[in-house]
Amino acid sequence: MSLTQFIWGVLALGALLVIGWVLRAERRRFAARGKAGAWLGLRLASVPIALAAAAAVWLPARAVGGPEALAAFYLLMFSLGPLVYFGLHWFIGRWATPALSAAESAAIGGSGLLLVILPALLASMALPWVHQLEQGARQAQRGLAVEAPLAHRILERRRFVLPDIGEVFAEQWQAPPGVRVERIEWELGGQFLQTGDSTGSILCRDGEDVHVLRRAADPAPRWRLYWRDAAGSLHRSDWRSAPPEPTPQALPLAPAWSADGFAFPVRIPRDLVMVERRRASGTVLQSSAMDGLPLPAATDTCLPSPYRNRDAEAALTRVGIRMWLSDARRIGIAWFSRPAE
């Protein structure tokens, strides 16, 4: 169980205890009037009544369709919905034994709504506090991590050349069985900041493995990796990337094209990749490679390999890798066009 789940579990348990106390107090009040049985019957009926009121709002709004559907939904939510909800409470309360007055039926219906709405509102208000509490607890936990040599194996370091960007280094960190990556940080300006999960990162994850694509002209990055072993113990490893072994010539980092996509020789952070598509009308569209596609899990931030075009109405014509050129203070984009058939 994660820390967030534990915190929400405690809050949910507290909410259930408060709801139970309120219902017990409400039952005692009706029992004093000799109407405990009628109260219980109407309270149990509140669930199907609420479903009927929700259907009275949702079904007509869905039938409207188009942009007017939202307006219809809000109009019905504040008109027909309450009418059906409290009207059914009044109708069923009349036939209870003993009968409930209109005020008593409305009170039972109103308290039922509050028992649903108030916890939801409080949960939304507690959300940022829970997030801060979780972050603080995780930071304290990372402060107690045991310093250890890097468990990952640097599987390969390779040299490539990108047009408009220059020489780049690619490397892969392979995780041994049982190791789970908790957090990856990159030193910038003397401060370690989380990376691998934001736009422009030179690092991406493929499960517990890590892939890096960085410019050779930039200083070698210094990393800090928090990871857990098979026993669940938290460790911290600090190290600096090294250049690949000298080779006579760096290879072009060019994609291998297929009928419906392409594949690069190394894994690349997905936010660094742009694609260009051309429609039958001649319109050219440029976008991030993952625009319009469902994002994989948080532990998979590399561009899918191979990458396949999911837009049946447009042909994939170019792919580009963009990187920040710190010396020129601009974005460089290396474009690769599909070969003419």
N, C-alpha and C positions, 0 to 999 in steps of 0.2 A: 504494500500500500504506500502510495506517495504521500509526501507531507501535505500537499494540497487536499488530497482525498481525506486525510485524517482531520484536517481543520474543518472542512465542510461537513464531515461526519459528526464532529462534536457540535457544530452549530445546528445541524439538522436534528440531532438528539435533543438539544436544548429547546428548539422550536416545537418538537413533538411533545415535550413535557409541558410547555406553556399551553399548547393547544389542548392537551388532556386536562390540565387544571381548569381552563376556561369552560370546556364542555361539562366538567364535573360540577362547577359552580352553577352553570346554566341549568343543568338537570335538577340540582337541589332547589333552585328557585321555582321551577315548574312543579316539582314534587310537593312543595309546600302548598301549592294550589290544587293538589290532587290530579295533576295532569302529566305525570312522569311518562306514562305509556303513550299519550298523544304526542308528547315532545319527541320521544324516541322514534315513533313512526314517521313523523315529518322530517326529523333530522336524517333518517336513513333515505327518505324519499328525495332529499336535497340533491343527491348525486345524479339520479336520472333527470331531475328537473333542470339541473345545470346543463346536462348534455342536451336536453331539448331546447333550452334557451340558446345555447351555442349553435345548434343546427338552424334555429330560426334566424340567426344572423349570418352564418357562413353560407348556407345554401342559396339564399336570394342574392347575396353579394357575388357569389361565384357565377350565378346565372347572368349577371349583368355583363361581366367580361370587360376587357379593355381598360383604359386609364380611369374610367368612371367606377370601376369595381372597388377601389380603395375608398372613394368618397361614400359609396353605398354602404360599405362595411362599417365605417365610422357612424354614419347616420343610423343604421340599424342597431349598432351596439349601444347607442344612447337612447333608443326609442323602443323598437320592438323587443330587443333583448330583455331589458328590465321589465317590460310589460308581461312577457311570457314567464319570466322567472318568478316575480312576485305574485303574478296572477295564479300560477299553478300552486304556489305555497298557500295562498288564500283558499283556493278551491279544495285542496286536499285537507287543509286544516279544518274546514267546515265539517267534513265527514269523519273527522277523528272522533275517538271516544275517550273522554268527553271532548266536545267540540272546542276548537281554539278560536279566539277572537281574531279579527283581521289584524289588530295591532300585535298580538302574540305571534301569528304566522309571519308577519313582516319582520318581527324581531329575530325569529329563528332564521329566516332567509338572509337578513342583513348580517347577522353574526357569522353565518356560513361563508358569505362573501368576504368578510373581513379576515376570517381565518385562512383564506387562500391568498387574498391580495396583500395583506400586511407582511407575511413572511417573504413573499416575492419581492416587495419593495425593500425590505430590510436586507435581503440577500444581495440585491443590486447595489445598495449603499455599502454593504460590507465587502464587495468585490475588490476595490482598490486596497482596502486594509488587509484583506487576506493575502493579496499579491505582495504587498510590502512585507508582511510577516513572513511569508515564504521566502522572499529574497533575502531578508535579514538572517533567517535561519540557515539558508544555504551558504551565505557568505561566512557565517560563523563556522559552519561545517568545513568549508574550504580552508579556513584558517588553521584547522587542526589536521589537514591532510599531511601524510607522511611523504617527505621528499624521497624520490626514488629515480633510478635511471629509466629512460624511456623504454616502455615495454614493446612499442611498435618497432617493426623492422623497416628501415628505409629500403624498400624493395628495388627502386630504380631512380636514378637521376639522369635526365636527358636534356640535350640542348636542341632548341629549334629556332627558326627565324620566322617572324611575322611581318608582312609588308605594313609600312607606316608605323610600326611599333618597335621593330628591331629584334634583337636576340632575347629569347625567353628561356627560363629553366622550368622543367616539369619534374615533379617528384611524387612518389607514392609511399605512404606509411601503411604498412600492413600490420593489422592487429593480430596477436596470437589468440588462440581459443580461450574463451572465458573472460577476456578483457572487454570492458564496456566504457566507452567514452562518455564522460560527464560534461565536460566543458573545454573549449579550446580558446585560448587568448593569444593575441598578437600585440607585441610591444609597439606602441606608437607614441612618440614624444615622451619617452620615459615612463609611460603608463601602460599597463596591460589591459586590453579591452577585448571583450568577447567578439569572436569572429566566426565565420562559417555559416551564419544564418542571416546575413544582411546583404543588401545590394552592393555590388562592387567588391566583394570579398575575393581575394586571390586563392581562397581555400574552399574546398567542398568535401562533403562526407558521402561515402558509399557504405552505409551501415556503420561498422566500427572502423573501416579503412578510411584513409584521408588522402586527398589528392590536392596538390598545390601547383599553380601556374603563376609565375612571377617574372618580372622583367629583370634581365641580367644587369641592367644599368642601375637598378635600385639597390640600396644597402641590403645585405642578407638579413631576412627577418628573424627576430628572436621570438620563440614560442613558449607558451606555458600550457601544458595539457593536464587536466584533471581526469583521472580514470580509476575505475574500480576493477579489482581482480576477481577471480572466480569466487572468493569468499565474501565479496562485497565490501572489502576495505578500500578506503579512498586514498589515492596517491597523487602526488604532484611531480611533474617532470618539466624541467626547464632546459632548453637547448637552442642553438642557432643553426639555421639552414646552411648547408655547405654547397659549393658549386659542384656540378657533375664532373666526372673525370674528363681531362682534356681530350678532345677529338679533333681530327684534321679539319672538319667542317660541320657547322650546325645544319640540321636538316630542315626543310620547309615544313611548317605545321599546317599541312593542307588536308582537307577532308576527302574521304573516299565516297564518291556519290553512288547512290542506288536509284532505283526507279521511283521511289517515294520518299527519299530522304538522304541522309549522309551519316558518316561516322568519322570522328577524329581519332588519331592514333593514341591519344591519351584522354583521360577524363578531365572535363573542364567545368568550372563553376557555372551553373546554368544562367546566372544573372549577367555573365560577361558576354553572352551570345545573343546576337540579333539575326533575324531571318527576313528575307524579302520574298514576297509572293506576287505573282502577276495573274490577274483575272482574265477571263476570255475577252472582256471589253477593253483590255489594255491597261486598266488601272493597276498601279503598283502600290503595294502596301508593305511598310516596314514596321516591325514590332519586335518585342522581346520574344525569344524562342518559346517561352512557356505561356505567353498570353493566350487566354482562352482554353488552356489545358488544365486539368485537375493537377494540383501540386502533389508530389509524392509525400512520403512521411518526412518528419523533421530530420530524420537520420539519413536522408537521401537528397542532397542539395546539388548534386552534379547533373549536368546535362545528360538526358537519357542517351545511351549508346547501344545500338544506332538510334538516331533521331528520325522519326517518321512524320511526314506531313499529314495532319489530321483535317486539313481544309480541302474538302473534295471540290470546291468551286474555284480554287486558285492553285497554280503550279508553283512549286518552290524553285526560285531562280538563283538566289544568292544567300550566303551565310557569312556573318561577320563576327569577329571577336573584338570587343572594345576593352581598352585598358587605360588607366590614368597615366599620362606621361608627366612625371613630376618635374623633369628638367624643362620641358616645353610648356608646362602648366596648361595642358589641354587633354581632351580625350582622343586617343588614337584608335582607329578602327581598321582592322585588317579584313578586307572583303575577299570572298572566294565565289566566283561565278560557276554555275553548273556548265559543264562542257556542252558545246553544241552537238546535237545528235545528227 
